[in-house]
Amino acid sequence: MTDIERTELAVIAAPYRREVRLEEALFDSGMKMFRVVIREGHRITQIDLDKEAAQKWVDVMSAWAAKQPAAET
């Protein structure tokens, strides 16, 4: 089993008591991936993204967020 060096980038509290953890994962081979870990109670979903997939995700999320109305305070 290879060791993976993980660097926490952010932890986001999501609706309905979910947590999104964003990390950089560095593998023994030198490969770096952007890791998204989503916790929903006892369930954990982990996704590793390469640079291109991470950039596409950012573009889609940014475009969606820009179209949403401002939150009321």
N, CA, C and O atoms as CSV, one atom per row, in Angstrom:
chain,resi,resn,atom,element,x,y,z
A,1,MET,N,N,0.849,-1.174,0.000
A,1,MET,CA,C,0.000,0.000,0.000
A,1,MET,C,C,0.894,1.237,0.000
A,1,MET,O,O,1.852,1.310,0.769
A,2,THR,N,N,0.591,2.191,-0.842
A,2,THR,CA,C,1.401,3.395,-0.924
A,2,THR,C,C,0.922,4.423,0.081
A,2,THR,O,O,-0.256,4.478,0.436
A,3,ASP,N,N,1.859,5.232,0.527
A,3,ASP,CA,C,1.509,6.332,1.415
A,3,ASP,C,C,1.062,7.517,0.580
A,3,ASP,O,O,1.604,7.767,-0.496
A,4,ILE,N,N,0.087,8.233,1.069
A,4,ILE,CA,C,-0.411,9.428,0.412
A,4,ILE,C,C,-0.262,10.579,1.393
A,4,ILE,O,O,-0.774,10.527,2.511
A,5,GLU,N,N,0.441,11.614,0.966
A,5,GLU,CA,C,0.588,12.813,1.796
A,5,GLU,C,C,-0.584,13.730,1.475
A,5,GLU,O,O,-0.750,14.166,0.336
A,6,ARG,N,N,-1.397,14.019,2.492
A,6,ARG,CA,C,-2.578,14.848,2.296
A,6,ARG,C,C,-2.391,16.195,2.962
A,6,ARG,O,O,-1.923,16.278,4.097
A,7,THR,N,N,-2.758,17.251,2.249
A,7,THR,CA,C,-2.710,18.612,2.778
A,7,THR,C,C,-4.124,19.172,2.744
A,7,THR,O,O,-4.724,19.293,1.676
A,8,GLU,N,N,-4.650,19.512,3.905
A,8,GLU,CA,C,-6.004,20.068,3.975
A,8,GLU,C,C,-6.005,21.481,3.419
A,8,GLU,O,O,-5.197,22.316,3.825
A,9,LEU,N,N,-6.909,21.744,2.493
A,9,LEU,CA,C,-7.039,23.070,1.895
A,9,LEU,C,C,-8.216,23.832,2.479
A,9,LEU,O,O,-8.134,25.044,2.680
A,10,ALA,N,N,-9.304,23.135,2.753
A,10,ALA,CA,C,-10.493,23.784,3.322
A,10,ALA,C,C,-11.469,22.728,3.816
A,10,ALA,O,O,-11.490,21.595,3.334
A,11,VAL,N,N,-12.274,23.130,4.787
A,11,VAL,CA,C,-13.397,22.317,5.251
A,11,VAL,C,C,-14.627,23.212,5.171
A,11,VAL,O,O,-14.651,24.304,5.740
A,12,ILE,N,N,-15.643,22.740,4.463
A,12,ILE,CA,C,-16.843,23.533,4.235
A,12,ILE,C,C,-18.027,22.845,4.911
A,12,ILE,O,O,-18.296,21.669,4.667
A,13,ALA,N,N,-18.722,23.582,5.751
A,13,ALA,CA,C,-19.961,23.077,6.352
A,13,ALA,C,C,-21.056,23.241,5.302
A,13,ALA,O,O,-21.354,24.360,4.883
A,14,ALA,N,N,-21.648,22.146,4.884
A,14,ALA,CA,C,-22.688,22.168,3.858
A,14,ALA,C,C,-24.057,21.992,4.526
A,14,ALA,O,O,-24.132,21.592,5.688
A,15,PRO,N,N,-25.135,22.289,3.799
A,15,PRO,CA,C,-26.477,22.124,4.374
A,15,PRO,C,C,-26.739,20.694,4.848
A,15,PRO,O,O,-26.126,19.739,4.373
A,16,TYR,N,N,-27.651,20.581,5.781
A,16,TYR,CA,C,-28.100,19.302,6.334
A,16,TYR,C,C,-26.985,18.548,7.040
A,16,TYR,O,O,-26.895,17.324,6.942
A,17,ARG,N,N,-26.132,19.283,7.753
A,17,ARG,CA,C,-25.051,18.721,8.573
A,17,ARG,C,C,-24.066,17.872,7.767
A,17,ARG,O,O,-23.518,16.892,8.273
A,18,ARG,N,N,-23.854,18.249,6.540
A,18,ARG,CA,C,-22.847,17.598,5.704
A,18,ARG,C,C,-21.559,18.395,5.784
A,18,ARG,O,O,-21.561,19.578,6.125
A,19,GLU,N,N,-20.460,17.728,5.465
A,19,GLU,CA,C,-19.153,18.380,5.493
A,19,GLU,C,C,-18.416,18.042,4.202
A,19,GLU,O,O,-18.391,16.890,3.768
A,20,VAL,N,N,-17.816,19.067,3.597
A,20,VAL,CA,C,-17.004,18.883,2.401
A,20,VAL,C,C,-15.577,19.262,2.761
A,20,VAL,O,O,-15.301,20.391,3.167
A,21,ARG,N,N,-14.684,18.310,2.607
A,21,ARG,CA,C,-13.270,18.514,2.927
A,21,ARG,C,C,-12.498,18.525,1.610
A,21,ARG,O,O,-12.617,17.599,0.807
A,22,LEU,N,N,-11.709,19.573,1.392
A,22,LEU,CA,C,-10.916,19.710,0.171
A,22,LEU,C,C,-9.443,19.549,0.537
A,22,LEU,O,O,-8.945,20.201,1.455
A,23,GLU,N,N,-8.755,18.675,-0.191
A,23,GLU,CA,C,-7.365,18.348,0.126
A,23,GLU,C,C,-6.537,18.242,-1.153
A,23,GLU,O,O,-7.068,18.024,-2.242
A,24,GLU,N,N,-5.228,18.403,-0.992
A,24,GLU,CA,C,-4.290,18.024,-2.039
A,24,GLU,C,C,-3.719,16.679,-1.628
A,24,GLU,O,O,-3.261,16.518,-0.497
A,25,ALA,N,N,-3.742,15.726,-2.522
A,25,ALA,CA,C,-3.204,14.397,-2.247
A,25,ALA,C,C,-1.955,14.207,-3.105
A,25,ALA,O,O,-2.020,14.282,-4.331
A,26,LEU,N,N,-0.825,13.961,-2.459
A,26,LEU,CA,C,0.444,13.731,-3.149
A,26,LEU,C,C,0.806,12.266,-2.980
A,26,LEU,O,O,0.993,11.790,-1.861
A,27,PHE,N,N,0.904,11.551,-4.096
A,27,PHE,CA,C,1.202,10.134,-4.087
A,27,PHE,C,C,2.710,9.905,-4.168
A,27,PHE,O,O,3.459,10.795,-4.570
A,28,ASP,N,N,3.151,8.702,-3.783
A,28,ASP,CA,C,4.577,8.352,-3.819
A,28,ASP,C,C,5.192,8.590,-5.195
A,28,ASP,O,O,6.371,8.928,-5.296
A,29,SER,N,N,4.417,8.419,-6.232
A,29,SER,CA,C,4.910,8.579,-7.607
A,29,SER,C,C,5.166,10.040,-7.962
A,29,SER,O,O,5.781,10.329,-8.988
A,30,GLY,N,N,4.694,10.975,-7.111
A,30,GLY,CA,C,4.824,12.400,-7.395
A,30,GLY,C,C,3.550,12.992,-7.982
A,30,GLY,O,O,3.451,14.209,-8.142
A,31,MET,N,N,2.574,12.146,-8.304
A,31,MET,CA,C,1.312,12.615,-8.859
A,31,MET,C,C,0.523,13.370,-7.781
A,31,MET,O,O,0.414,12.918,-6.641
A,32,LYS,N,N,-0.018,14.518,-8.167
A,32,LYS,CA,C,-0.864,15.314,-7.266
A,32,LYS,C,C,-2.286,15.278,-7.776
A,32,LYS,O,O,-2.535,15.398,-8.975
A,33,MET,N,N,-3.216,15.113,-6.854
A,33,MET,CA,C,-4.635,15.123,-7.182
A,33,MET,C,C,-5.351,16.061,-6.217
A,33,MET,O,O,-4.906,16.272,-5.089
A,34,PHE,N,N,-6.458,16.613,-6.676
A,34,PHE,CA,C,-7.329,17.418,-5.823
A,34,PHE,C,C,-8.370,16.458,-5.269
A,34,PHE,O,O,-9.135,15.866,-6.031
A,35,ARG,N,N,-8.408,16.299,-3.960
A,35,ARG,CA,C,-9.291,15.320,-3.329
A,35,ARG,C,C,-10.484,16.022,-2.691
A,35,ARG,O,O,-10.323,16.985,-1.941
A,36,VAL,N,N,-11.676,15.532,-2.997
A,36,VAL,CA,C,-12.917,16.020,-2.406
A,36,VAL,C,C,-13.481,14.885,-1.559
A,36,VAL,O,O,-13.729,13.790,-2.064
A,37,VAL,N,N,-13.682,15.149,-0.274
A,37,VAL,CA,C,-14.244,14.156,0.634
A,37,VAL,C,C,-15.550,14.728,1.178
A,37,VAL,O,O,-15.562,15.787,1.806
A,38,ILE,N,N,-16.647,14.015,0.931
A,38,ILE,CA,C,-17.969,14.469,1.373
A,38,ILE,C,C,-18.454,13.517,2.452
A,38,ILE,O,O,-18.534,12.307,2.241
A,39,ARG,N,N,-18.776,14.078,3.614
A,39,ARG,CA,C,-19.293,13.275,4.730
A,39,ARG,C,C,-20.768,13.578,4.916
A,39,ARG,O,O,-21.178,14.731,5.054
A,40,GLU,N,N,-21.557,12.502,4.916
A,40,GLU,CA,C,-22.995,12.592,5.162
A,40,GLU,C,C,-23.308,11.576,6.249
A,40,GLU,O,O,-23.588,10.415,5.952
A,41,GLY,N,N,-23.264,11.998,7.494
A,41,GLY,CA,C,-23.448,11.056,8.595
A,41,GLY,C,C,-22.305,10.058,8.603
A,41,GLY,O,O,-21.143,10.449,8.713
A,42,HIS,N,N,-22.619,8.768,8.489
A,42,HIS,CA,C,-21.587,7.733,8.480
A,42,HIS,C,C,-21.053,7.463,7.078
A,42,HIS,O,O,-20.057,6.758,6.916
A,43,ARG,N,N,-21.702,8.011,6.086
A,43,ARG,CA,C,-21.324,7.768,4.697
A,43,ARG,C,C,-20.254,8.756,4.251
A,43,ARG,O,O,-20.361,9.954,4.512
A,44,ILE,N,N,-19.226,8.253,3.581
A,44,ILE,CA,C,-18.142,9.098,3.075
A,44,ILE,C,C,-17.958,8.812,1.588
A,44,ILE,O,O,-17.854,7.656,1.176
A,45,THR,N,N,-17.918,9.868,0.795
A,45,THR,CA,C,-17.635,9.757,-0.634
A,45,THR,C,C,-16.340,10.520,-0.901
A,45,THR,O,O,-16.195,11.672,-0.493
A,46,GLN,N,N,-15.403,9.874,-1.586
A,46,GLN,CA,C,-14.113,10.495,-1.884
A,46,GLN,C,C,-13.893,10.478,-3.386
A,46,GLN,O,O,-14.076,9.452,-4.042
A,47,ILE,N,N,-13.498,11.629,-3.924
A,47,ILE,CA,C,-13.237,11.763,-5.355
A,47,ILE,C,C,-11.876,12.422,-5.527
A,47,ILE,O,O,-11.605,13.456,-4.916
A,48,ASP,N,N,-11.020,11.833,-6.354
A,48,ASP,CA,C,-9.735,12.440,-6.710
A,48,ASP,C,C,-9.849,12.991,-8.120
A,48,ASP,O,O,-10.272,12.290,-9.040
A,49,LEU,N,N,-9.469,14.253,-8.285
A,49,LEU,CA,C,-9.563,14.925,-9.575
A,49,LEU,C,C,-8.187,15.359,-10.051
A,49,LEU,O,O,-7.358,15.811,-9.260
A,50,ASP,N,N,-7.950,15.218,-11.357
A,50,ASP,CA,C,-6.719,15.772,-11.919
A,50,ASP,C,C,-6.935,17.256,-12.196
A,50,ASP,O,O,-8.025,17.782,-11.972
A,51,LYS,N,N,-5.907,17.919,-12.675
A,51,LYS,CA,C,-5.968,19.362,-12.889
A,51,LYS,C,C,-7.110,19.761,-13.817
A,51,LYS,O,O,-7.833,20.716,-13.532
A,52,GLU,N,N,-7.276,19.049,-14.910
A,52,GLU,CA,C,-8.292,19.400,-15.893
A,52,GLU,C,C,-9.707,19.211,-15.327
A,52,GLU,O,O,-10.570,20.068,-15.520
A,53,ALA,N,N,-9.942,18.106,-14.640
A,53,ALA,CA,C,-11.265,17.861,-14.057
A,53,ALA,C,C,-11.572,18.885,-12.962
A,53,ALA,O,O,-12.699,19.368,-12.861
A,54,ALA,N,N,-10.566,19.215,-12.142
A,54,ALA,CA,C,-10.765,20.207,-11.084
A,54,ALA,C,C,-11.107,21.569,-11.682
A,54,ALA,O,O,-11.981,22.268,-11.169
A,55,GLN,N,N,-10.426,21.950,-12.764
A,55,GLN,CA,C,-10.693,23.237,-13.402
A,55,GLN,C,C,-12.096,23.284,-13.983
A,55,GLN,O,O,-12.774,24.307,-13.880
A,56,LYS,N,N,-12.539,22.197,-14.590
A,56,LYS,CA,C,-13.897,22.134,-15.148
A,56,LYS,C,C,-14.936,22.274,-14.033
A,56,LYS,O,O,-15.930,22.985,-14.179
A,57,TRP,N,N,-14.684,21.577,-12.907
A,57,TRP,CA,C,-15.589,21.646,-11.760
A,57,TRP,C,C,-15.692,23.098,-11.275
A,57,TRP,O,O,-16.788,23.597,-11.021
A,58,VAL,N,N,-14.545,23.768,-11.150
A,58,VAL,CA,C,-14.515,25.171,-10.712
A,58,VAL,C,C,-15.319,26.047,-11.667
A,58,VAL,O,O,-16.104,26.889,-11.232
A,59,ASP,N,N,-15.124,25.849,-12.956
A,59,ASP,CA,C,-15.818,26.674,-13.946
A,59,ASP,C,C,-17.333,26.495,-13.848
A,59,ASP,O,O,-18.077,27.475,-13.859
A,60,VAL,N,N,-17.786,25.249,-13.751
A,60,VAL,CA,C,-19.229,24.971,-13.679
A,60,VAL,C,C,-19.818,25.518,-12.383
A,60,VAL,O,O,-20.879,26.143,-12.402
A,61,MET,N,N,-19.136,25.290,-11.252
A,61,MET,CA,C,-19.647,25.775,-9.969
A,61,MET,C,C,-19.678,27.301,-9.924
A,61,MET,O,O,-20.635,27.884,-9.413
A,62,SER,N,N,-18.653,27.946,-10.447
A,62,SER,CA,C,-18.609,29.415,-10.453
A,62,SER,C,C,-19.730,29.997,-11.298
A,62,SER,O,O,-20.376,30.968,-10.903
A,63,ALA,N,N,-19.958,29.402,-12.463
A,63,ALA,CA,C,-21.032,29.892,-13.337
A,63,ALA,C,C,-22.389,29.720,-12.657
A,63,ALA,O,O,-23.231,30.616,-12.722
A,64,TRP,N,N,-22.608,28.579,-12.006
A,64,TRP,CA,C,-23.866,28.343,-11.309
A,64,TRP,C,C,-24.043,29.349,-10.171
A,64,TRP,O,O,-25.102,29.964,-10.047
A,65,ALA,N,N,-23.015,29.517,-9.344
A,65,ALA,CA,C,-23.104,30.417,-8.188
A,65,ALA,C,C,-23.350,31.862,-8.638
A,65,ALA,O,O,-24.088,32.593,-7.978
A,66,ALA,N,N,-22.752,32.273,-9.730
A,66,ALA,CA,C,-22.921,33.646,-10.219
A,66,ALA,C,C,-24.360,33.917,-10.631
A,66,ALA,O,O,-24.799,35.067,-10.596
A,67,LYS,N,N,-25.101,32.894,-11.016
A,67,LYS,CA,C,-26.490,33.066,-11.461
A,67,LYS,C,C,-27.493,33.071,-10.308
A,67,LYS,O,O,-28.667,33.378,-10.520
A,68,GLN,N,N,-27.058,32.740,-9.105
A,68,GLN,CA,C,-27.975,32.636,-7.973
A,68,GLN,C,C,-28.219,34.017,-7.354
A,68,GLN,O,O,-27.321,34.859,-7.341
A,69,PRO,N,N,-29.431,34.246,-6.844
A,69,PRO,CA,C,-29.718,35.533,-6.210
A,69,PRO,C,C,-28.890,35.680,-4.914
A,69,PRO,O,O,-28.506,34.695,-4.283
A,70,ALA,N,N,-28.640,36.914,-4.556
A,70,ALA,CA,C,-27.890,37.185,-3.320
A,70,ALA,C,C,-28.664,36.682,-2.120
A,70,ALA,O,O,-29.892,36.755,-2.082
A,71,ALA,N,N,-27.946,36.176,-1.154
A,71,ALA,CA,C,-28.576,35.670,0.077
A,71,ALA,C,C,-29.115,36.844,0.887
A,71,ALA,O,O,-28.490,37.901,0.975
A,72,GLU,N,N,-30.278,36.636,1.468
A,72,GLU,CA,C,-30.866,37.683,2.319
A,72,GLU,C,C,-30.212,37.640,3.688
A,72,GLU,O,O,-29.944,36.564,4.222
A,73,THR,N,N,-29.957,38.805,4.251
A,73,THR,CA,C,-29.325,38.874,5.581
A,73,THR,C,C,-30.280,39.355,6.627
A,73,THR,O,O,-29.909,39.469,7.795
